[in-house]
Amino acid sequence: MRLLAIDTALAACAAAVLDTEQGVVIAGESVAMERGHAEALMPLIARVMAQANLPFAALDRIAVTVGPGSFTGLRVGVAAARGIALAASKPAVGLSTLSAFAAPHIAADASEPLVAAIDARHRHVYMQVFGPGGRTLVQPRIAPVEDAVSAALSPRARLVGSGAQLVAAAWPIGERPPAVDQKPAPDIAWVARLGAAATLSQALPKPLYLRAPDAQPQDAASLPRR
């Protein structure tokens, strides 16, 4: 299988091509950025496909991170993945950013629980709790930092993701400190591997927001309808 993976959910614009028969990522690029994904993504994908020396028609699947993450970034990545999938007549799959953060740690050691956390601002995080074997104990949700601490509290706690340090900073005094892997965005190679292992669905990927946007229309400023 040849798969194109895309990630614009957080603080990176990234794409990679995975060849599962060779077992390697044959091309990839990740650029750190907080905004500007819309302008950067398609040229970046073009460079990655040129590096892989593949036309889009040679792909078997498109994978994209669907969130949680930046509202604008999610829309950019999902729209690109859906557009490429439709144009190339290929299936597309959506992947949680929390799962992408957790994947390399679960692959290295699936015996201990792990909490993936993304900073959702205002002392909240998007979180998902994984148990032994990588099974989900708590589904992706938004919660206060203190709830993430309670979920992670164990003798061998592991915290990963862009909100890992935020949760670690609230750790109770006297408890053994957790292992922390703070990264601004998931590894695009692991997004690709998860995409290759994912079960295909008839539905196209759509953003996983978990909460309403901060910016809301102002009713007082709206014009009356005639």
Backbone as JSON, one array per atom type, in Angstrom:
{
  "sequence": "MRLLAIDTALAACAAAVLDTEQGVVIAGESVAMERGHAEALMPLIARVMAQANLPFAALDRIAVTVGPGSFTGLRVGVAAARGIALAASKPAVGLSTLSAFAAPHIAADASEPLVAAIDARHRHVYMQVFGPGGRTLVQPRIAPVEDAVSAALSPRARLVGSGAQLVAAAWPIGERPPAVDQKPAPDIAWVARLGAAATLSQALPKPLYLRAPDAQPQDAASLPRR",
  "N": [[0.84, -1.19, 0.0], [0.47, 2.22, -0.81], [0.5, 5.27, 0.71], [-0.67, 8.54, 1.33], [-0.09, 10.79, 3.86], [-1.4, 13.44, 5.83], [-1.02, 16.31, 7.87], [-2.26, 19.03, 9.53], [-3.22, 19.88, 11.88], [-2.25, 21.04, 14.23], [0.63, 22.65, 15.38], [2.16, 22.41, 13.02], [2.82, 21.9, 9.53], [2.48, 19.24, 7.57], [3.39, 16.39, 5.55], [3.53, 13.08, 4.23], [4.66, 10.18, 2.45], [3.95, 6.85, 2.68], [5.18, 3.62, 2.11], [3.96, 0.6, 2.48], [4.76, -1.94, 1.72], [7.51, -1.79, 1.44], [7.92, -0.94, 3.96], [8.66, 1.59, 4.82], [8.8, 5.2, 5.13], [8.79, 6.89, 2.26], [8.99, 9.46, 1.4], [8.82, 12.72, 2.83], [7.85, 15.66, 4.66], [7.96, 18.17, 7.12], [6.92, 21.17, 8.45], [7.33, 23.53, 10.91], [4.74, 25.54, 12.14], [2.43, 27.97, 13.3], [0.3, 29.23, 12.1], [-1.0, 29.82, 8.76], [-1.25, 27.54, 7.31], [-2.99, 27.06, 5.17], [-1.9, 28.33, 2.93], [0.53, 27.04, 2.75], [0.21, 24.25, 2.55], [-0.57, 22.8, 0.05], [1.61, 23.34, -1.81], [3.6, 22.07, -0.28], [2.7, 19.39, -0.23], [2.92, 18.86, -2.95], [5.71, 18.94, -3.25], [6.45, 16.74, -1.67], [5.21, 14.6, -3.02], [6.61, 14.77, -5.43], [9.17, 14.17, -4.51], [8.73, 11.54, -3.76], [8.3, 10.55, -6.22], [5.86, 9.9, -7.43], [2.65, 9.79, -9.0], [-0.58, 11.11, -8.04], [-2.49, 9.24, -8.66], [-1.25, 6.84, -8.2], [-1.4, 6.35, -5.55], [-2.85, 4.52, -2.81], [-4.4, 5.22, -0.7], [-5.53, 7.98, 1.32], [-4.62, 9.69, 4.24], [-5.51, 11.66, 7.07], [-5.1, 13.92, 9.8], [-7.73, 14.64, 11.96], [-8.31, 16.02, 14.21], [-8.56, 16.44, 17.81], [-7.76, 20.0, 17.54], [-6.44, 22.97, 16.0], [-9.01, 25.05, 14.81], [-9.0, 26.27, 12.23], [-6.74, 25.07, 11.05], [-7.48, 22.35, 11.04], [-9.6, 22.32, 9.21], [-8.27, 23.0, 6.86], [-6.48, 20.82, 6.39], [-8.28, 18.61, 6.28], [-9.96, 19.35, 4.16], [-8.12, 19.35, 2.04], [-7.32, 16.64, 2.0], [-9.77, 15.37, 1.41], [-10.31, 16.5, -1.08], [-8.13, 15.6, -2.67], [-8.55, 12.85, -2.47], [-11.06, 12.56, -3.74], [-10.47, 13.54, -6.32], [-8.54, 11.73, -7.17], [-9.87, 9.4, -6.98], [-9.64, 7.76, -4.69], [-9.75, 6.12, -1.45], [-10.23, 7.83, 1.72], [-9.08, 8.38, 5.05], [-9.73, 9.41, 8.41], [-7.87, 10.49, 11.25], [-7.33, 10.61, 14.76], [-5.62, 13.26, 16.39], [-4.74, 12.87, 18.95], [-4.44, 10.09, 19.13], [-2.37, 9.84, 17.3], [-0.28, 11.15, 18.64], [0.02, 9.36, 20.74], [0.69, 6.9, 19.58], [3.55, 6.13, 18.92], [4.56, 5.7, 21.5], [2.9, 3.75, 22.59], [3.54, 1.71, 20.84], [6.15, 1.26, 21.6], [5.92, 0.5, 24.29], [3.34, -1.11, 25.46], [2.3, -1.8, 27.85], [1.75, -0.11, 29.95], [-0.48, 2.46, 31.22], [-1.41, 5.46, 29.43], [-1.66, 8.95, 28.88], [-2.77, 11.11, 26.48], [-2.52, 14.5, 25.67], [-3.69, 17.67, 24.62], [-3.18, 21.1, 24.49], [-5.91, 23.04, 25.22], [-6.38, 25.55, 25.95], [-7.27, 28.05, 28.47], [-6.89, 26.61, 30.87], [-7.72, 24.05, 30.2], [-7.68, 20.85, 28.57], [-7.59, 18.87, 25.59], [-8.11, 15.48, 25.75], [-7.18, 12.0, 25.87], [-7.34, 8.75, 27.13], [-5.31, 5.94, 27.29], [-5.14, 2.46, 27.8], [-3.52, -0.63, 28.9], [-2.17, -2.45, 26.16], [-2.95, -0.56, 24.39], [-5.64, 0.02, 24.22], [-8.53, 2.14, 24.28], [-9.38, 3.88, 27.16], [-10.58, 6.2, 28.06], [-12.54, 8.11, 26.02], [-11.76, 10.56, 23.41], [-11.96, 13.87, 24.62], [-12.81, 17.14, 25.93], [-11.47, 18.62, 28.82], [-10.98, 19.87, 32.2], [-7.64, 20.67, 33.33], [-7.09, 19.46, 35.76], [-8.7, 17.18, 35.74], [-7.41, 15.65, 33.83], [-5.03, 15.17, 35.16], [-5.96, 13.55, 37.27], [-6.81, 11.35, 35.77], [-4.4, 10.44, 34.8], [-2.85, 9.83, 36.97], [-0.68, 7.65, 38.38], [1.73, 5.14, 39.42], [3.56, 4.85, 37.31], [3.15, 6.92, 35.43], [2.47, 8.27, 32.19], [2.72, 10.99, 30.03], [1.81, 12.54, 27.04], [2.01, 14.66, 24.11], [0.98, 18.01, 22.99], [-0.02, 19.26, 25.19], [1.11, 18.05, 27.35], [3.06, 18.97, 29.21], [1.63, 20.94, 30.49], [-0.24, 19.47, 31.94], [1.53, 18.02, 33.55], [2.59, 20.07, 35.09], [0.62, 20.51, 36.93], [0.77, 18.43, 38.63], [0.33, 16.52, 41.62], [1.99, 17.47, 44.66], [4.5, 15.47, 46.07], [3.77, 13.15, 44.82], [5.05, 10.68, 42.53], [6.82, 12.03, 39.81], [5.5, 12.31, 36.47], [6.41, 10.62, 33.35], [7.22, 12.65, 30.66], [6.48, 13.65, 27.39], [6.63, 16.18, 25.52], [5.43, 17.6, 22.65], [4.94, 19.72, 19.81], [3.4, 18.88, 17.66], [2.11, 15.88, 16.14], [4.2, 13.11, 15.02], [4.62, 12.86, 11.61], [5.19, 10.49, 10.29], [4.1, 8.56, 11.95], [1.44, 9.23, 11.8], [1.0, 8.4, 9.19], [1.45, 5.62, 9.46], [-0.62, 4.88, 11.21], [-2.74, 5.53, 9.56], [-2.48, 3.62, 7.56], [-3.15, 1.35, 8.95], [-5.74, 1.78, 9.68], [-9.31, 1.18, 9.65], [-11.24, 1.27, 6.77], [-13.84, 3.57, 5.88], [-17.06, 4.39, 4.53], [-17.7, 7.0, 4.76], [-16.42, 10.29, 4.24], [-13.52, 11.89, 5.73], [-14.03, 14.1, 8.52], [-13.78, 17.13, 10.46], [-12.85, 16.79, 13.9], [-13.97, 18.45, 16.42], [-14.71, 18.8, 19.2], [-15.39, 20.96, 20.8], [-17.18, 24.11, 20.76], [-16.32, 26.88, 18.57], [-14.22, 29.62, 19.74], [-14.77, 32.16, 18.78], [-17.75, 33.76, 18.3], [-20.76, 34.66, 16.55], [-22.06, 37.99, 16.84], [-25.08, 38.73, 18.1], [-26.22, 41.19, 18.58], [-25.09, 42.83, 16.74], [-26.03, 42.0, 14.35], [-27.83, 42.38, 11.28], [-31.24, 43.2, 10.85], [-33.62, 40.98, 9.33], [-35.47, 41.37, 6.31]],
  "CA": [[0.0, 0.0, 0.0], [1.12, 3.53, -0.81], [-0.44, 6.14, 1.42], [-0.29, 9.93, 1.6], [-0.57, 11.27, 5.16], [-1.42, 14.91, 5.93], [-1.31, 16.83, 9.21], [-2.24, 20.48, 9.74], [-4.13, 20.07, 13.01], [-1.67, 21.81, 15.33], [1.68, 23.62, 15.08], [3.0, 21.96, 11.93], [2.22, 21.57, 8.25], [3.29, 18.06, 7.28], [2.87, 15.35, 4.67], [4.48, 12.0, 4.02], [4.19, 9.03, 1.67], [4.38, 5.59, 3.27], [5.07, 2.41, 1.3], [3.89, -0.48, 3.48], [5.49, -3.12, 1.23], [8.9, -1.56, 1.82], [7.95, -0.67, 5.39], [9.36, 2.85, 5.07], [8.31, 6.45, 4.58], [9.68, 7.15, 1.12], [9.13, 10.91, 1.26], [8.1, 13.43, 3.87], [8.3, 17.01, 5.04], [7.19, 18.78, 8.2], [7.35, 22.56, 8.69], [6.7, 24.09, 12.1], [4.01, 26.8, 11.93], [1.22, 28.16, 14.09], [-0.75, 29.63, 11.15], [-0.52, 29.85, 7.38], [-1.33, 26.2, 6.73], [-3.73, 27.07, 3.9], [-0.99, 28.71, 1.85], [1.72, 26.17, 2.7], [-0.02, 22.81, 2.44], [-0.55, 22.19, -1.28], [2.99, 23.28, -2.32], [4.34, 21.06, 0.47], [2.28, 18.08, -0.74], [3.52, 18.71, -4.28], [7.13, 18.6, -3.07], [6.54, 15.38, -1.13], [4.88, 13.67, -4.1], [7.72, 14.79, -6.37], [10.25, 13.42, -3.87], [8.35, 10.12, -3.82], [8.24, 10.21, -7.65], [4.59, 9.22, -7.62], [1.44, 10.57, -9.28], [-1.62, 10.86, -7.05], [-3.22, 8.03, -9.05], [-0.53, 5.66, -7.72], [-1.68, 6.17, -4.13], [-3.95, 3.62, -2.47], [-5.19, 5.76, 0.41], [-5.14, 9.27, 1.89], [-4.9, 9.78, 5.67], [-5.4, 13.03, 7.56], [-5.49, 14.16, 11.19], [-9.01, 15.36, 11.97], [-8.46, 16.76, 15.44], [-8.77, 17.87, 18.05], [-6.67, 20.9, 17.19], [-6.81, 24.3, 15.54], [-10.19, 25.02, 13.95], [-8.62, 26.59, 10.86], [-5.81, 24.05, 10.58], [-8.22, 21.12, 10.77], [-10.37, 22.47, 7.97], [-7.33, 23.0, 5.74], [-6.02, 19.47, 6.13], [-9.39, 17.74, 5.9], [-10.4, 19.73, 2.81], [-7.11, 18.89, 1.08], [-7.4, 15.18, 1.91], [-11.0, 15.02, 0.71], [-10.17, 16.9, -2.48], [-7.21, 14.68, -3.35], [-9.2, 11.55, -2.53], [-12.1, 12.6, -4.76], [-9.86, 13.72, -7.63], [-7.79, 10.53, -7.53], [-10.76, 8.25, -6.77], [-9.03, 6.92, -3.65], [-10.38, 6.29, -0.14], [-9.57, 8.69, 2.7], [-9.38, 8.05, 6.44], [-9.4, 10.44, 9.39], [-7.19, 9.97, 12.44], [-7.25, 11.52, 15.9], [-4.29, 13.75, 16.74], [-4.38, 12.26, 20.24], [-3.93, 8.75, 18.81], [-1.08, 10.0, 16.63], [0.7, 11.43, 19.69], [0.2, 8.19, 21.59], [1.09, 5.71, 18.84], [4.91, 5.65, 19.1], [4.76, 5.27, 22.89], [2.21, 2.47, 22.74], [4.32, 0.74, 20.08], [7.37, 0.96, 22.36], [5.54, -0.15, 25.54], [1.88, -1.1, 25.56], [1.91, -2.41, 29.13], [1.4, 0.91, 30.93], [-1.44, 3.47, 30.77], [-0.84, 6.67, 28.84], [-2.62, 10.03, 28.64], [-2.42, 12.08, 25.45], [-3.17, 15.77, 26.0], [-3.44, 18.82, 23.75], [-3.58, 22.34, 25.17], [-7.14, 23.62, 24.7], [-6.41, 26.89, 26.55], [-8.13, 28.32, 29.62], [-6.71, 25.53, 31.84], [-8.37, 22.85, 29.72], [-6.96, 20.07, 27.56], [-8.2, 17.76, 24.9], [-7.41, 14.34, 26.31], [-7.61, 10.63, 25.62], [-6.6, 7.85, 28.01], [-5.06, 4.62, 26.71], [-4.76, 1.45, 28.77], [-2.65, -1.69, 28.4], [-2.52, -2.91, 24.82], [-3.35, 0.57, 23.56], [-7.09, 0.21, 24.12], [-9.0, 3.41, 24.81], [-10.11, 3.85, 28.42], [-11.41, 7.42, 28.05], [-12.63, 8.62, 24.66], [-11.35, 11.95, 23.27], [-12.89, 14.84, 25.19], [-12.18, 18.32, 26.51], [-11.62, 18.53, 30.27], [-10.03, 20.68, 32.98], [-6.33, 20.05, 33.53], [-7.15, 18.62, 36.96], [-9.27, 15.89, 35.36], [-6.35, 14.91, 33.14], [-4.11, 14.71, 36.21], [-6.61, 12.42, 37.95], [-6.82, 10.2, 34.87], [-3.03, 9.98, 34.54], [-2.15, 9.57, 38.21], [-0.3, 6.26, 38.62], [3.16, 5.09, 39.72], [4.35, 4.95, 36.09], [2.35, 7.76, 34.54], [3.08, 8.79, 30.96], [1.98, 12.08, 29.42], [2.35, 12.89, 25.72], [1.23, 15.65, 23.37], [1.32, 19.42, 23.15], [-0.47, 19.7, 26.51], [1.67, 17.16, 28.37], [3.72, 19.74, 30.26], [0.58, 21.64, 31.23], [-0.77, 18.51, 32.91], [2.6, 17.7, 34.49], [2.78, 21.19, 36.0], [-0.42, 20.45, 37.95], [0.93, 17.15, 39.33], [0.31, 16.71, 43.08], [3.27, 17.43, 45.37], [4.69, 14.23, 46.79], [3.58, 12.02, 43.91], [6.16, 10.46, 41.6], [6.59, 12.81, 38.58], [5.23, 11.49, 35.29], [7.26, 10.74, 32.17], [6.59, 13.66, 29.82], [6.98, 13.86, 26.03], [5.93, 17.36, 25.02], [5.72, 17.9, 21.25], [3.92, 20.63, 19.29], [2.58, 18.21, 16.66], [2.49, 14.47, 16.04], [5.15, 12.7, 13.99], [3.85, 12.55, 10.4], [5.4, 9.09, 9.96], [3.15, 7.77, 12.73], [0.13, 9.49, 11.19], [0.94, 7.52, 8.03], [1.31, 4.23, 9.9], [-1.98, 4.72, 11.71], [-3.62, 5.57, 8.4], [-2.39, 2.34, 6.86], [-3.78, 0.32, 9.78], [-7.12, 2.16, 9.97], [-10.39, 0.55, 8.9], [-11.86, 2.21, 5.85], [-15.26, 3.87, 6.04], [-17.65, 5.02, 3.34], [-17.79, 8.44, 5.02], [-15.18, 11.05, 4.12], [-13.1, 12.46, 7.01], [-14.54, 15.42, 8.89], [-13.08, 17.61, 11.66], [-13.27, 16.42, 15.26], [-13.74, 19.7, 17.14], [-14.89, 18.57, 20.64], [-16.0, 22.13, 21.45], [-17.56, 25.18, 19.83], [-15.26, 27.87, 18.41], [-14.23, 30.75, 20.67], [-15.39, 33.31, 18.12], [-19.18, 33.56, 18.07], [-21.39, 35.84, 15.96], [-22.68, 38.9, 17.79], [-26.47, 38.94, 17.72], [-26.58, 42.61, 18.66], [-24.57, 43.53, 15.58], [-26.61, 41.46, 13.13], [-28.82, 43.22, 10.64], [-32.57, 42.58, 10.83], [-34.06, 40.48, 8.04], [-36.68, 42.01, 5.8]],
  "C": [[0.88, 1.25, 0.0], [0.11, 4.55, -0.31], [0.16, 7.53, 1.59], [-0.91, 10.36, 2.91], [-0.42, 12.78, 5.23], [-1.74, 15.3, 7.37], [-1.17, 18.34, 9.23], [-3.03, 20.84, 10.99], [-3.58, 21.0, 14.08], [-0.57, 22.74, 14.81], [2.66, 23.11, 14.03], [2.16, 21.79, 10.68], [3.07, 20.44, 7.71], [2.57, 17.12, 6.33], [3.95, 14.31, 4.49], [3.83, 10.92, 3.18], [4.81, 7.78, 2.28], [4.16, 4.46, 2.27], [5.1, 1.23, 2.26], [4.62, -1.74, 3.02], [6.97, -3.0, 1.56], [9.04, -1.33, 3.32], [8.63, 0.62, 5.76], [8.55, 4.03, 4.55], [9.27, 6.86, 3.47], [9.85, 8.64, 0.83], [8.33, 11.58, 2.36], [8.7, 14.79, 4.16], [7.38, 17.55, 6.13], [7.78, 20.15, 8.5], [6.6, 23.08, 9.91], [6.01, 25.41, 11.76], [2.75, 26.82, 12.78], [0.03, 28.53, 13.2], [-0.14, 29.71, 9.76], [-0.57, 28.5, 6.7], [-1.98, 26.2, 5.34], [-2.82, 27.39, 2.73], [0.14, 27.7, 1.67], [1.43, 24.74, 2.3], [0.12, 22.25, 1.03], [0.84, 22.23, -1.92], [3.84, 22.23, -1.6], [3.98, 19.65, -0.01], [2.89, 17.83, -2.12], [5.0, 18.32, -4.18], [7.3, 17.16, -2.59], [6.23, 14.35, -2.22], [5.98, 13.63, -5.15], [8.91, 14.02, -5.82], [9.98, 11.92, -3.93], [8.31, 9.61, -5.25], [6.99, 9.4, -7.96], [3.53, 10.21, -8.09], [0.39, 10.24, -8.22], [-2.39, 9.57, -7.37], [-2.55, 6.76, -8.54], [-0.75, 5.42, -6.23], [-2.84, 5.19, -3.94], [-4.89, 4.21, -1.43], [-4.63, 7.12, 0.8], [-5.52, 9.23, 3.38], [-4.68, 11.2, 6.15], [-5.79, 13.09, 9.03], [-6.73, 15.04, 11.19], [-9.25, 16.12, 13.27], [-8.44, 15.85, 16.66], [-7.53, 18.69, 17.72], [-7.2, 22.26, 16.8], [-8.0, 24.21, 14.59], [-9.81, 25.25, 12.48], [-7.72, 25.51, 10.29], [-6.52, 22.76, 10.22], [-8.96, 21.2, 9.45], [-9.46, 22.41, 6.75], [-6.9, 21.59, 5.38], [-7.11, 18.55, 5.64], [-9.86, 18.06, 4.49], [-9.41, 19.24, 1.75], [-7.2, 17.38, 0.9], [-8.64, 14.75, 1.13], [-10.9, 15.35, -0.77], [-9.28, 15.96, -3.26], [-7.87, 13.31, -3.51], [-10.26, 11.51, -3.63], [-11.49, 12.7, -6.16], [-9.16, 12.46, -8.11], [-8.61, 9.25, -7.41], [-10.14, 7.24, -5.8], [-9.76, 7.12, -2.33], [-9.56, 7.19, 0.77], [-10.01, 8.29, 4.1], [-8.97, 9.21, 7.34], [-8.84, 9.82, 10.65], [-7.16, 11.03, 13.53], [-5.8, 11.97, 16.13], [-3.81, 13.14, 18.05], [-3.82, 10.85, 20.02], [-2.55, 8.84, 18.15], [0.04, 10.34, 17.63], [1.03, 10.16, 20.48], [0.87, 7.01, 20.88], [2.53, 5.26, 19.05], [5.2, 5.13, 20.5], [4.09, 3.93, 23.15], [2.97, 1.38, 22.0], [5.57, 0.32, 20.85], [7.06, 0.2, 23.64], [4.04, -0.03, 25.73], [1.39, -1.62, 26.89], [1.42, -1.39, 30.14], [0.39, 1.91, 30.37], [-0.72, 4.73, 30.27], [-1.95, 7.68, 28.62], [-2.05, 10.96, 27.57], [-3.21, 13.35, 25.7], [-2.74, 16.85, 25.03], [-3.97, 20.05, 24.46], [-4.82, 22.93, 24.48], [-7.37, 25.03, 25.23], [-7.4, 26.99, 27.7], [-8.11, 27.17, 30.64], [-7.51, 24.28, 31.48], [-7.46, 22.14, 28.71], [-7.93, 19.16, 26.83], [-7.43, 16.53, 25.36], [-8.02, 13.02, 25.85], [-6.73, 9.73, 26.48], [-6.53, 6.46, 27.37], [-4.6, 3.67, 27.8], [-3.81, 0.43, 28.18], [-3.13, -2.22, 27.05], [-2.96, -1.81, 23.89], [-4.84, 0.78, 23.45], [-7.5, 1.52, 24.81], [-9.81, 3.21, 26.08], [-11.04, 5.04, 28.55], [-11.37, 7.98, 26.64], [-12.18, 10.08, 24.6], [-12.4, 12.91, 23.8], [-12.11, 16.05, 25.64], [-12.48, 18.31, 28.0], [-10.67, 19.49, 30.96], [-8.72, 19.91, 33.17], [-6.36, 19.09, 34.72], [-7.75, 17.24, 36.67], [-8.25, 15.02, 34.65], [-5.33, 14.38, 34.14], [-4.7, 13.49, 36.91], [-6.59, 11.17, 37.08], [-5.43, 9.61, 34.69], [-2.32, 9.49, 35.8], [-1.94, 8.07, 38.44], [1.21, 6.24, 38.87], [4.06, 5.24, 38.48], [3.59, 5.75, 35.04], [3.16, 8.22, 33.34], [2.16, 9.83, 30.35], [2.63, 12.44, 28.09], [1.46, 13.95, 25.08], [1.62, 17.08, 23.68], [0.86, 19.98, 24.49], [0.12, 18.88, 27.65], [2.3, 17.93, 29.52], [2.73, 20.51, 31.11], [-0.02, 20.73, 32.3], [0.28, 18.19, 33.96], [2.8, 18.81, 35.52], [1.75, 21.2, 37.12], [-0.32, 19.17, 38.78], [0.99, 17.36, 40.84], [1.71, 16.6, 43.7], [3.36, 16.13, 46.17], [4.46, 12.99, 45.95], [4.78, 11.9, 42.96], [5.88, 11.2, 40.29], [6.35, 11.88, 37.38], [6.33, 11.6, 34.25], [6.53, 11.64, 31.17], [7.27, 13.72, 28.45], [6.14, 14.96, 25.4], [6.37, 17.62, 23.59], [4.61, 18.78, 20.7], [2.97, 19.99, 18.29], [3.01, 16.75, 16.58], [3.49, 14.22, 14.92], [4.36, 12.24, 12.76], [4.04, 11.1, 9.97], [4.41, 8.19, 10.71], [1.72, 8.03, 12.28], [-0.06, 8.56, 9.99], [0.73, 6.07, 8.44], [-0.08, 3.94, 10.45], [-2.98, 4.7, 10.56], [-3.63, 4.27, 7.64], [-3.13, 1.24, 7.62], [-5.26, 0.58, 10.0], [-8.12, 1.39, 9.11], [-11.07, 1.59, 8.02], [-13.34, 2.36, 6.12], [-15.77, 4.51, 4.76], [-17.69, 6.54, 3.51], [-16.43, 9.11, 4.85], [-14.81, 11.64, 5.48], [-13.75, 13.82, 7.26], [-13.89, 15.84, 10.2], [-13.71, 17.12, 12.95], [-12.96, 17.62, 16.15], [-13.77, 19.54, 18.66], [-15.44, 19.77, 21.41], [-16.34, 23.15, 20.39], [-16.41, 26.17, 19.7], [-15.38, 29.01, 19.41], [-14.94, 31.96, 20.08], [-16.84, 32.98, 17.79], [-19.77, 34.82, 17.43], [-22.08, 36.68, 17.02], [-24.1, 39.21, 17.33], [-26.83, 40.42, 17.67], [-26.13, 43.36, 17.41], [-25.17, 43.04, 14.27], [-27.68, 42.39, 12.59], [-30.18, 42.5, 10.62], [-32.92, 42.12, 9.42], [-35.34, 41.18, 7.61], [-37.54, 40.97, 5.09]]
}
